[in-house]
Amino acid sequence: MNSTSLFLYYQRSSCLYSIARHYAVKASNPAIAGLGKKSKDKGGASKKIKLEVEKDPKKLVKYLCGSNLMQTGEDIELKPDSEYPEWLWNVYTGPAKKLEDLEPGTKEYLEKLKSINIKKSLKLKAMSPIKPQ
């Protein structure tokens, strides 16, 4: 056996499971290993990068700020509203609709009901003291 890993094998209902435990393994990334630059005011937490926020109103209206991910180039210039498809202005961007607000039998209603049931079953499964085989 390796000194950095300990493998445990056990049999359960005719299946062989293995669990790998890693002890005293050096992380290749110094930030993960806790060796990164530390700030004195945050109790040893890594220093966060602060991004600049665009404050020029003319640029905010004319360009899609933050769309350029490369170091060179500039942000995408916005087009007039008439050049965008009509469905874009009808997209619902508000908070998620509640099940009571949806009409029963519609596709949206059934998808919402399915997601609620999946979340409930996962929550019950996590709370269960007996793990399924």
MDTraj code that builds the backbone (N, CA, C; nanometers):
import mdtraj as md
import numpy as np

residues = "MET ASN SER THR SER LEU PHE LEU TYR TYR GLN ARG SER SER CYS LEU TYR SER ILE ALA ARG HIS TYR ALA VAL LYS ALA SER ASN PRO ALA ILE ALA GLY LEU GLY LYS LYS SER LYS ASP LYS GLY GLY ALA SER LYS LYS ILE LYS LEU GLU VAL GLU LYS ASP PRO LYS LYS LEU VAL LYS TYR LEU CYS GLY SER ASN LEU MET GLN THR GLY GLU ASP ILE GLU LEU LYS PRO ASP SER GLU TYR PRO GLU TRP LEU TRP ASN VAL TYR THR GLY PRO ALA LYS LYS LEU GLU ASP LEU GLU PRO GLY THR LYS GLU TYR LEU GLU LYS LEU LYS SER ILE ASN ILE LYS LYS SER LEU LYS LEU LYS ALA MET SER PRO ILE LYS PRO GLN".split()
xyz = np.array([
    [0.0834, -0.1199, 0.0000],
    [0.0000, 0.0000, 0.0000],
    [0.0864, 0.1242, 0.0000],
    [0.0355, 0.2265, -0.0606],
    [0.1041, 0.3540, -0.0682],
    [0.0864, 0.4278, 0.0641],
    [0.1875, 0.5042, 0.1041],
    [0.1779, 0.5747, 0.2321],
    [0.0834, 0.6945, 0.2258],
    [0.0561, 0.7438, 0.1050],
    [-0.0328, 0.8597, 0.0947],
    [-0.1784, 0.8207, 0.0775],
    [-0.2070, 0.6974, 0.0415],
    [-0.3452, 0.6548, 0.0214],
    [-0.3718, 0.5261, 0.0982],
    [-0.4898, 0.5164, 0.1496],
    [-0.5333, 0.3965, 0.2186],
    [-0.6624, 0.3528, 0.1522],
    [-0.6641, 0.2327, 0.1008],
    [-0.7816, 0.1826, 0.0316],
    [-0.8538, 0.0841, 0.1224],
    [-0.9822, 0.1061, 0.1377],
    [-1.0656, 0.0176, 0.2170],
    [-1.1602, -0.0554, 0.1230],
    [-1.1676, -0.1855, 0.1365],
    [-1.2564, -0.2655, 0.0536],
    [-1.3590, -0.3337, 0.1446],
    [-1.4817, -0.3318, 0.1024],
    [-1.5838, -0.4058, 0.1741],
    [-1.6890, -0.4516, 0.0756],
    [-1.7566, -0.5616, 0.1104],
    [-1.8553, -0.6185, 0.0207],
    [-1.9939, -0.5947, 0.0777],
    [-2.0842, -0.5536, -0.0118],
    [-2.2203, -0.5256, 0.0306],
    [-2.3132, -0.5681, -0.0819],
    [-2.3969, -0.6629, -0.0568],
    [-2.4953, -0.7161, -0.1500],
    [-2.4321, -0.7508, -0.2854],
    [-2.3309, -0.8325, -0.2806],
    [-2.2592, -0.8867, -0.3955],
    [-2.1948, -0.7794, -0.4837],
    [-2.1658, -0.6617, -0.4274],
    [-2.0935, -0.5580, -0.4996],
    [-1.9694, -0.5226, -0.4190],
    [-1.8615, -0.4984, -0.4857],
    [-1.7375, -0.4633, -0.4189],
    [-1.7180, -0.3120, -0.4271],
    [-1.7106, -0.2466, -0.3125],
    [-1.6926, -0.1025, -0.3065],
    [-1.5508, -0.0727, -0.2612],
    [-1.4941, 0.0315, -0.3101],
    [-1.3628, 0.0742, -0.2621],
    [-1.3692, 0.2224, -0.2308],
    [-1.3071, 0.2581, -0.1216],
    [-1.3020, 0.3971, -0.0791],
    [-1.1546, 0.4360, -0.0716],
    [-1.1185, 0.5446, -0.1345],
    [-0.9805, 0.5925, -0.1306],
    [-0.9733, 0.7104, -0.0354],
    [-0.8839, 0.7024, 0.0572],
    [-0.8609, 0.8123, 0.1508],
    [-0.7204, 0.8650, 0.1251],
    [-0.7053, 0.9946, 0.1155],
    [-0.5751, 1.0544, 0.0879],
    [-0.5300, 1.1320, 0.2113],
    [-0.4118, 1.0967, 0.2599],
    [-0.3575, 1.1621, 0.3770],
    [-0.2274, 1.2324, 0.3402],
    [-0.2092, 1.3522, 0.3908],
    [-0.0851, 1.4280, 0.3769],
    [-0.0400, 1.4392, 0.2321],
    [-0.1328, 1.4740, 0.1445],
    [-0.0996, 1.4922, 0.0043],
    [-0.0748, 1.6402, -0.0198],
    [0.0395, 1.6727, -0.0804],
    [0.0701, 1.8121, -0.1089],
    [-0.0137, 1.8594, -0.2267],
    [-0.0733, 1.9748, -0.2121],
    [-0.1498, 2.0333, -0.3215],
    [-0.0533, 2.1058, -0.4140],
    [-0.0754, 2.0911, -0.5447],
    [0.0133, 2.1566, -0.6405],
    [-0.0133, 2.3066, -0.6465],
    [-0.1356, 2.3473, -0.6160],
    [-0.1713, 2.4885, -0.6171],
    [-0.1440, 2.5467, -0.4786],
    [-0.0582, 2.6514, -0.4665],
    [-0.0272, 2.7047, -0.3339],
    [-0.1473, 2.7652, -0.2622],
    [-0.2466, 2.8142, -0.3386],
    [-0.3649, 2.8717, -0.2735],
    [-0.4458, 2.7624, -0.2048],
    [-0.4506, 2.6421, -0.2669],
    [-0.5231, 2.5304, -0.2068],
    [-0.4497, 2.4813, -0.0828],
    [-0.3182, 2.4789, -0.0898],
    [-0.2389, 2.4299, 0.0216],
    [-0.2316, 2.5306, 0.1358],
    [-0.2867, 2.6499, 0.1151],
    [-0.2839, 2.7511, 0.2199],
    [-0.1553, 2.8314, 0.2199],
    [-0.0789, 2.8255, 0.1105],
    [0.0472, 2.8969, 0.1038],
    [0.0373, 3.0251, 0.0229],
    [-0.0823, 3.0608, -0.0210],
    [-0.1017, 3.1791, -0.1050],
    [-0.0808, 3.3067, -0.0258],
    [-0.0860, 3.4192, -0.0956],
    [-0.0719, 3.5481, -0.0284],
    [-0.1904, 3.5684, 0.0645],
    [-0.1603, 3.6090, 0.1842],
    [-0.2662, 3.6262, 0.2825],
    [-0.2742, 3.7719, 0.3244],
    [-0.3958, 3.8158, 0.3483],
    [-0.4132, 3.9523, 0.3975],
    [-0.4263, 3.9471, 0.5494],
    [-0.3793, 4.0518, 0.6143],
    [-0.3786, 4.0537, 0.7600],
    [-0.5164, 4.0835, 0.8183],
    [-0.6008, 4.1547, 0.7412],
    [-0.7287, 4.1987, 0.7944],
    [-0.8382, 4.0931, 0.7862],
    [-0.8212, 3.9867, 0.7102],
    [-0.9281, 3.8890, 0.6928],
    [-0.8989, 3.7558, 0.7619],
    [-0.8071, 3.7518, 0.8514],
    [-0.7825, 3.6310, 0.9269],
    [-0.7244, 3.5175, 0.8442],
    [-0.6370, 3.5488, 0.7503],
    [-0.5697, 3.4453, 0.6737],
    [-0.6379, 3.4073, 0.5439],
    [-0.7430, 3.4756, 0.5053],
    [-0.8099, 3.4438, 0.3797],
    [-0.7287, 3.4967, 0.2624],
    [-0.7420, 3.4336, 0.1466],
    [-0.6696, 3.4780, 0.0275],
    [-0.7212, 3.6140, -0.0174],
    [-0.6326, 3.6907, -0.0786],
    [-0.6683, 3.8248, -0.1231],
    [-0.7561, 3.8156, -0.2472],
    [-0.8656, 3.8898, -0.2509],
    [-0.9585, 3.8876, -0.3633],
    [-0.9181, 3.9920, -0.4661],
    [-0.9453, 3.9596, -0.5923],
    [-0.9187, 4.0531, -0.7007],
    [-1.0386, 4.1460, -0.7133],
    [-1.0123, 4.2742, -0.7197],
    [-1.1200, 4.3719, -0.7314],
    [-1.1242, 4.4206, -0.8758],
    [-1.2376, 4.4042, -0.9422],
    [-1.2547, 4.4457, -1.0802],
    [-1.3104, 4.5871, -1.0866],
    [-1.2679, 4.6584, -1.1904],
    [-1.3162, 4.7950, -1.2085],
    [-1.4581, 4.7935, -1.2656],
    [-1.5410, 4.8871, -1.2198],
    [-1.6777, 4.9013, -1.2675],
    [-1.6838, 5.0211, -1.3601],
    [-1.7446, 5.0011, -1.4781],
    [-1.7569, 5.1106, -1.5752],
    [-1.8577, 5.2129, -1.5237],
    [-1.8193, 5.3401, -1.5223],
    [-1.9072, 5.4455, -1.4702],
    [-1.9435, 5.5502, -1.5748],
    [-1.8877, 5.5393, -1.6958],
    [-1.9167, 5.6354, -1.8014],
    [-2.0543, 5.6051, -1.8605],
    [-2.1553, 5.6959, -1.8445],
    [-2.2908, 5.6668, -1.8915],
    [-2.3007, 5.6492, -2.0433],
    [-2.2197, 5.7235, -2.1186],
    [-2.2243, 5.7105, -2.2647],
    [-2.1766, 5.5723, -2.3092],
    [-2.0725, 5.5224, -2.2454],
    [-2.0206, 5.3901, -2.2795],
    [-2.1185, 5.2806, -2.2351],
    [-2.1848, 5.2995, -2.1214],
    [-2.2808, 5.2007, -2.0726],
    [-2.4006, 5.1870, -2.1664],
    [-2.4409, 5.2976, -2.2311],
    [-2.5549, 5.2965, -2.3222],
    [-2.5164, 5.2427, -2.4595],
    [-2.3929, 5.2666, -2.5023],
    [-2.3509, 5.2326, -2.6378],
    [-2.2913, 5.0915, -2.6499],
    [-2.2288, 5.0379, -2.5436],
    [-2.1589, 4.9090, -2.5490],
    [-2.2132, 4.8120, -2.4446],
    [-2.1940, 4.6833, -2.4720],
    [-2.2259, 4.5788, -2.3755],
    [-2.1018, 4.5585, -2.2899],
    [-2.0946, 4.6300, -2.1791],
    [-1.9745, 4.6313, -2.0964],
    [-1.9504, 4.4942, -2.0330],
    [-1.8255, 4.4495, -2.0395],
    [-1.7883, 4.3206, -1.9834],
    [-1.7984, 4.2062, -2.0819],
    [-1.8357, 4.2328, -2.2070],
    [-1.8512, 4.1255, -2.3049],
    [-1.7189, 4.0839, -2.3673],
    [-1.6163, 4.1676, -2.3592],
    [-1.4858, 4.1344, -2.4155],
    [-1.4037, 4.0618, -2.3100],
    [-1.3760, 3.9333, -2.3329],
    [-1.2993, 3.8551, -2.2369],
    [-1.1503, 3.8550, -2.2676],
    [-1.1125, 3.9024, -2.3852],
    [-0.9717, 3.9066, -2.4242],
    [-0.9067, 4.0342, -2.3717],
    [-0.7744, 4.0340, -2.3661],
    [-0.7040, 4.1530, -2.3203],
    [-0.7031, 4.2619, -2.4266],
    [-0.7095, 4.2224, -2.5539],
    [-0.7125, 4.3206, -2.6615],
    [-0.8535, 4.3283, -2.7172],
    [-0.8851, 4.4362, -2.7846],
    [-1.0175, 4.4536, -2.8431],
    [-1.1059, 4.5370, -2.7537],
    [-1.2324, 4.5478, -2.7933],
    [-1.3268, 4.6268, -2.7134],
    [-1.4598, 4.5532, -2.7023],
    [-1.5468, 4.6074, -2.6190],
    [-1.6765, 4.5451, -2.5941],
    [-1.7655, 4.5512, -2.7174],
    [-1.8676, 4.4666, -2.7199],
    [-1.9612, 4.4604, -2.8321],
    [-2.0481, 4.5857, -2.8326],
    [-2.0612, 4.6463, -2.9501],
    [-2.1447, 4.7663, -2.9624],
    [-2.2909, 4.7246, -2.9755],
    [-2.3787, 4.7905, -2.9009],
    [-2.5212, 4.7586, -2.9042],
    [-2.5851, 4.8131, -3.0317],
    [-2.6800, 4.7364, -3.0878],
    [-2.7524, 4.7755, -3.2092],
    [-2.8840, 4.8419, -3.1691],
    [-2.9529, 4.9056, -3.2631],
    [-3.0860, 4.9602, -3.2313],
    [-3.1847, 4.8466, -3.2014],
    [-3.2890, 4.8757, -3.1262],
    [-3.3872, 4.7742, -3.0864],
    [-3.4520, 4.7052, -3.2059],
    [-3.4641, 4.7728, -3.3167],
    [-3.5304, 4.7148, -3.4338],
    [-3.4505, 4.6005, -3.4958],
    [-3.3210, 4.5908, -3.4688],
    [-3.2372, 4.4851, -3.5261],
    [-3.2384, 4.3566, -3.4445],
    [-3.3021, 4.3565, -3.3284],
    [-3.3107, 4.2372, -3.2449],
    [-3.4449, 4.1677, -3.2685],
    [-3.4534, 4.0355, -3.2504],
    [-3.5797, 3.9645, -3.2742],
    [-3.6885, 4.0060, -3.1744],
    [-3.8135, 3.9937, -3.2169],
    [-3.9267, 4.0394, -3.1353],
    [-3.9421, 3.9576, -3.0062],
    [-3.9113, 3.8257, -3.0110],
    [-3.9297, 3.7406, -2.8943],
    [-3.8378, 3.7807, -2.7793],
    [-3.7275, 3.8485, -2.8109],
    [-3.6314, 3.8884, -2.7073],
    [-3.6946, 3.9818, -2.6044],
    [-3.7879, 4.0648, -2.6485],
    [-3.8502, 4.1616, -2.5585],
    [-3.9630, 4.0992, -2.4768],
    [-4.0032, 3.9752, -2.5077],
    [-4.1102, 3.9070, -2.4341],
    [-4.0579, 3.8018, -2.3372],
    [-3.9260, 3.7880, -2.3249],
    [-3.8670, 3.6881, -2.2351],
    [-3.8927, 3.7298, -2.0909],
    [-3.9429, 3.6348, -2.0094],
    [-3.9708, 3.6620, -1.8683],
    [-3.8409, 3.6623, -1.7892],
    [-3.8078, 3.7746, -1.7278],
    [-3.6835, 3.7870, -1.6520],
    [-3.7072, 3.8114, -1.5031],
    [-3.8298, 3.7990, -1.4590],
    [-3.8624, 3.8218, -1.3184],
    [-3.8264, 3.7024, -1.2320],
    [-3.8698, 3.7039, -1.1062],
    [-3.8415, 3.5907, -1.0175],
    [-3.9140, 3.4651, -1.0654],
    [-3.8661, 3.3493, -1.0210],
    [-3.9261, 3.2225, -1.0620],
    [-4.0728, 3.2177, -1.0196],
    [-4.1573, 3.1670, -1.1083],
    [-4.3004, 3.1601, -1.0794],
    [-4.3280, 3.0476, -0.9811],
    [-4.4260, 3.0707, -0.8933],
    [-4.4658, 2.9680, -0.7973],
    [-4.5614, 2.8712, -0.8646],
    [-4.5730, 2.7522, -0.8084],
    [-4.6591, 2.6487, -0.8650],
    [-4.8050, 2.6938, -0.8660],
    [-4.8460, 2.7704, -0.7650],
    [-4.9843, 2.8168, -0.7563],
    [-5.0184, 2.9164, -0.8675],
    [-4.9158, 2.9877, -0.9182],
    [-4.9393, 3.0878, -1.0222],
    [-4.9509, 3.0264, -1.1615],
    [-4.9056, 2.9026, -1.1787],
    [-4.9090, 2.8379, -1.3098],
    [-5.0408, 2.7660, -1.3315],
    [-5.0807, 2.7531, -1.4566],
    [-5.2053, 2.6853, -1.4906],
    [-5.1830, 2.5342, -1.4952],
    [-5.2628, 2.4558, -1.4192],
    [-5.2442, 2.3099, -1.4176],
    [-5.2595, 2.2490, -1.5565],
    [-5.1722, 2.1511, -1.5851],
    [-5.1779, 2.0816, -1.7124],
    [-5.0860, 2.1379, -1.8187],
    [-5.0289, 2.2561, -1.7965],
    [-4.9379, 2.3121, -1.8961],
    [-4.7990, 2.2520, -1.8783],
    [-4.7138, 2.2701, -1.9781],
    [-4.5785, 2.2157, -1.9742],
    [-4.4980, 2.2802, -1.8611],
    [-4.5135, 2.4118, -1.8437],
    [-4.4432, 2.4826, -1.7357],
    [-4.4823, 2.4275, -1.5991],
    [-4.6126, 2.4015, -1.5809],
    [-4.6642, 2.3502, -1.4538],
    [-4.6043, 2.2132, -1.4237],
    [-4.6054, 2.1242, -1.5243],
    [-4.5539, 1.9886, -1.5034],
    [-4.4034, 1.9884, -1.4773],
    [-4.3285, 2.0749, -1.5455],
    [-4.1844, 2.0832, -1.5213],
    [-4.1548, 2.1348, -1.3814],
    [-4.2298, 2.2348, -1.3371],
    [-4.2117, 2.2899, -1.2026],
    [-4.2474, 2.1853, -1.0967],
    [-4.3563, 2.1109, -1.1193],
    [-4.3979, 2.0060, -1.0270],
    [-4.2910, 1.8963, -1.0185],
    [-4.2352, 1.8595, -1.1327],
    [-4.1299, 1.7573, -1.1362],
    [-4.0069, 1.8036, -1.0583],
    [-3.9647, 1.9290, -1.0791],
    [-3.8461, 1.9785, -1.0082],
    [-3.8702, 1.9863, -0.8573],
    [-3.9912, 2.0234, -0.8167],
    [-4.0239, 2.0279, -0.6733],
    [-4.0184, 1.8875, -0.6133],
    [-4.0744, 1.7891, -0.6840],
    [-4.0731, 1.6514, -0.6342],
    [-3.9323, 1.5947, -0.6266],
    [-3.8467, 1.6275, -0.7228],
    [-3.7079, 1.5804, -0.7199],
    [-3.6350, 1.6403, -0.6005],
    [-3.6550, 1.7701, -0.5756],
    [-3.5905, 1.8351, -0.4615],
    [-3.6366, 1.7735, -0.3304],
    [-3.7670, 1.7428, -0.3191],
    [-3.8192, 1.6814, -0.1967],
    [-3.7603, 1.5427, -0.1748],
    [-3.7535, 1.4636, -0.2822],
    [-3.7017, 1.3272, -0.2665],
    [-3.5534, 1.3289, -0.2320],
    [-3.4763, 1.4215, -0.2890],
    [-3.3347, 1.4301, -0.2552],
    [-3.3151, 1.4738, -0.1107],
    [-3.4014, 1.5639, -0.0635],
    [-3.3929, 1.6086, 0.0755],
    [-3.4256, 1.4942, 0.1713],
    [-3.5300, 1.4173, 0.1391],
    [-3.5659, 1.3025, 0.2230],
    [-3.4584, 1.1955, 0.2196],
    [-3.3983, 1.1749, 0.1039],
    [-3.2926, 1.0752, 0.0904],
    [-3.1707, 1.1141, 0.1739],
    [-3.1388, 1.2434, 0.1765],
    [-3.0251, 1.2913, 0.2555],
    [-3.0510, 1.2785, 0.4044],
    [-3.1778, 1.2904, 0.4455],
    [-3.2126, 1.2811, 0.5873],
    [-3.2283, 1.1381, 0.6346],
    [-3.2386, 1.0435, 0.5430],
    [-3.2634, 0.9042, 0.5785],
    [-3.1436, 0.8438, 0.6522],
    [-3.1681, 0.7780, 0.7684],
    [-3.0563, 0.7163, 0.8416],
    [-3.0073, 0.5879, 0.7734],
    [-3.0906, 0.5241, 0.6955],
    [-3.0530, 0.4001, 0.6273],
    [-3.0229, 0.4342, 0.4812],
    [-2.9015, 0.4026, 0.4404],
    [-2.8612, 0.4303, 0.3031],
    [-2.9113, 0.3183, 0.2125],
    [-2.9699, 0.3516, 0.0958],
    [-3.0175, 0.2473, 0.0037],
    [-2.9005, 0.1698, -0.0563],
    [-2.9261, 0.0431, -0.0888],
    [-2.8192, -0.0421, -0.1429],
    [-2.8126, -0.0324, -0.2924],
])
top = md.Topology()
chain = top.add_chain()
for i, resn in enumerate(residues, 1):
    res = top.add_residue(resn, chain, resSeq=i)
    for name in ("N", "CA", "C"):
        top.add_atom(name, md.element.get_by_symbol(name[0]), res)
traj = md.Trajectory(xyz[None], top)
